[in-house]
Amino acid sequence: MAVIAYEQALELDSWTQSARLGLAETMCLQGNQNDQLLQLRTAVGLAPGSVEDQIALANVLDEQDKRTEAMTIYFTTADKHRGNERATLALA
């Protein structure tokens, strides 16, 4: 049911980052990590300056043992958003 609600929200406005992140989280809870990763990559593509989206993507990549790609995203995000606490703390 949550997937349908998020998908409907995205049909109305595909730029809605909160709906896309919610859909990604729901996909994870349902055990569908490939779709979760696809949603997060889409979110980052739509809003490449979003620290929240970058960190969410890096966290999932890290959980999937894609640590090199995750660390690249963490470091790049922290560098591009100096002074942003979330970007800095994600490196910890």
C-alpha positions in Angstrom: 0.0 0.0 0.0 2.8 2.4 0.9 4.5 1.7 -2.5 1.4 2.6 -4.3 1.0 5.9 -2.4 4.6 6.9 -3.0 4.3 6.0 -6.7 1.1 8.1 -7.0 2.9 11.0 -5.4 5.8 10.6 -7.9 3.3 10.5 -10.8 2.0 13.9 -9.7 5.4 15.3 -9.2 8.5 13.3 -10.1 10.7 15.9 -8.4 9.2 15.1 -4.9 12.4 14.0 -3.1 10.6 12.9 0.1 8.3 10.6 -1.8 11.3 9.1 -3.7 13.2 8.6 -0.5 10.1 7.1 1.1 9.6 4.7 -1.8 13.3 3.7 -1.6 12.9 2.9 2.1 9.7 1.0 1.5 11.5 -1.0 -1.2 14.2 -1.9 1.3 11.7 -3.0 4.0 10.1 -5.3 1.4 13.6 -6.8 0.6 13.9 -5.2 -2.8 17.3 -3.7 -2.6 17.8 -3.3 -6.4 14.7 -1.1 -6.7 15.8 0.8 -3.6 19.1 1.5 -5.2 17.4 2.5 -8.4 15.2 5.0 -6.6 18.1 6.5 -4.7 20.2 6.9 -7.9 17.2 8.6 -9.5 16.9 10.9 -6.5 20.6 11.9 -6.7 20.3 12.4 -10.5 17.3 14.7 -10.0 18.9 16.7 -7.2 22.6 16.2 -7.2 23.1 18.9 -4.6 20.9 17.2 -2.0 23.0 16.0 0.9 20.2 13.9 2.2 19.9 12.0 -1.1 23.7 11.5 -1.4 24.0 10.2 2.1 21.1 7.8 1.7 22.6 6.4 -1.5 26.1 6.1 0.1 24.6 4.3 3.1 22.8 1.8 0.9 25.9 1.2 -1.2 27.9 0.7 2.0 25.4 -1.9 3.3 25.7 -3.7 0.0 29.5 -3.9 0.3 30.0 -1.4 -2.4 32.3 0.6 -0.1 34.5 2.2 -2.6 31.6 3.9 -4.4 30.0 4.7 -1.0 33.2 6.4 0.3 33.6 8.4 -2.9 30.1 9.7 -2.4 30.7 10.5 1.3 34.0 12.3 0.6 32.6 14.2 -2.4 29.5 15.3 -0.6 31.5 16.5 2.5 33.9 18.4 0.2 31.1 20.1 -1.8 29.1 20.9 1.3 31.7 22.1 3.8 30.2 23.1 7.0 27.2 20.9 6.5 26.9 18.7 9.7 25.1 15.8 8.0 27.7 15.6 5.2 30.6 15.7 7.7 29.0 13.3 10.2 28.4 10.8 7.4 32.2 10.3 7.2 32.4 9.2 10.8 
